[in-house]
Amino acid sequence: MSEVIVGIDLGTTNSEIAIIRDGQPYVLPDEDGDPILPSVVGLTEDGRLLVGKAARNQYSIAPDRTIKSIKRRMGEDIKVKLGDQELRPQEISAMILRALKDRASRELGYEVRKAVVTVPAYFNDGQRQATIEAGTLAGLEVVRILNEPTAASLVYDPGQDGGTRVLVYDLGGGTFDVSVVSNESGVVEVLASHGDTQLGGDDFDDVLTNSLAEKFAAENGIDPRKDRVSHARLQRAAENAKKKLSDHAFVRVEEEFLAEKDGVAIHLNVEVSREEYEALISPLIDRTLDCVQRTLDDAKLTAAQIDRVVLVGGSTRTPMVIRLLEERLGRAPHREINPDLCVAMGAAVQGAIIAGDKIGSVLVDITPHTLGIKAVGGSGMSFFGEPEFVFARILDRGTPLPASRSEAFSTMVDNQAEVRIEIYQGEDEDVSLNNRVGEFMVTGLARVKRGNQIVVQFDMTLDGVLKVTAREKASGLQKQVTIESNSNTYATRDREAARTRLNDIWNRSFDAPLSEQRGTEPDIDYDGIPEQTDDPMVPNLEPGAMEGQRESIVALALIEKTERLLPKAAEEDRPELERLSARLRDAVAAQQWPVVAAMTAELSDVLFYIEG
């Protein structure tokens, strides 16, 4: 067995380390199951080193003893202050690399010594050399410095032999680059690249932080940015709000005791809409689109000559980025693989290639169709009004699962008391050309003027179960419906029809209820459920007796899943999970099938929200 060469994404905001396992790239998690290591280094008051989450958590209360976004300073002949020490950027980066190296060594059971480390395509020689030096300081032999866009293209096409051109749009926490990558007969080459070492998600945080600070100052007469700790806390709140706005139309930003005035604590409590946030970051995204065009020009290609657009970096989750890229390039970007992890995975692929190992395609679960609702077009998406209906997208095709997205809509007439939510799947803007999958009514809305906002949220599990929630924003009134995937719904309906037909045939043949027969019956496997089992929790029913058999199998599978998730669940969620699991197990043992069905549904709902 060849020595493992790990792949490392040394990022501005977050870093990851990956290996090849069973032919596929796998990002190694920490003890809590989190694959992401925040690229933050700090010192405690007594001088102990902090790397990762602990350092990031300390930043808001001790920014003078914490360093983040050091990647922006790589290659500079400077020293940065960490407490009472002064260190070079390479030394700070080495601490991050050492933490990742130790994580991999614990996982593999022996010391990791070799790595492929990624850098932005536009990094100059000094920045690349500084990265190699950081690896050496961490005890790693950096066998290859790999361009981030090349890494991303490798994880999407690890065994690509044909000629393809991929545009990689990489918007991370602190840096941005866009590259056109050519893959000809397995040879990957960056044809052109442009970027900005001072543009990324950190800048999105800054514009939102400034907006929140200005609102706070206008209301309270105090600018929280003037106090270093208050500023750091506000930045953290803005970052969390930014992430939530990627999935939801509104977010409430709350930060207690942000400032003090005349001996009285002042709290931040303000709502931010996605529309407001997008207006703030629009100039920054426009800068990235200018780089996209320059890169295409340098590569002497048009948008139509690009075979695939790939998104890299956590900031590409911003819906506005996806929307504008699709408009500019005429095709939906690929984001099936977690944009935070795909560069590390690609580095692991390169490491495996160097080591002579075989790799396969990456497998992901995604939404196969775009999901949305029927709405009125025109100046905005609204309920009712002129019958010019359009398909309002909420959950786009290709979104990795599980997923949660929401959009805001509004009523069209004064005193509108109800709205009908009609759910469709498809890709056409004309809603009538898509497939209708369900509907429900929300009644009892507030009697107010037109423009009453209704937030519609789609939540889809790994199993393809869709939950649609409509909530009146002003009052909190809401209604929810659960929709099984079409294939599952059809299979259930078909199975029940087959079961009824068989019962009828059997009853006509033997003139007795199927459950009372003691003879032989057709050898039919309902969902692969065995009729007899040695499991003491599953009743051994007589041949032909189907009552409770499916319920018990489903319930036991759910109990097993709950037991697997318990160690990873939050401490406050564990008692409820244990209680529901125990009640369900007792109901199965007692063969109380109506109770089993009810408890299964209840436990499924709890697991859905915990996993989401």
Helices and strands as residue ranges (DSSP letters): E 5-9, E 14-21, E 24-27, E 37-38, E 40-43, E 49-51, H 53-59, G 63-65, E 66-68, G 70-73, E 80-82, E 85-87, H 89-108, E 114-119, H 125-137, E 141-147, H 148-156, E 164-171, E 176-184, E 187-196, H 201-220, G 224-226, H 228-245, E 250-261, E 264-273, H 274-298, G 303-305, E 308-312, G 314-317, H 319-329, H 342-355, E 371-376, E 382-383, E 389-395, E 403-411, E 418-425, G 431-433, E 435-443, E 453-460, E 466-472, E 478-483, H 486-510, G 514-516, H 549-565, G 566-568, H 574-589, H 593-611
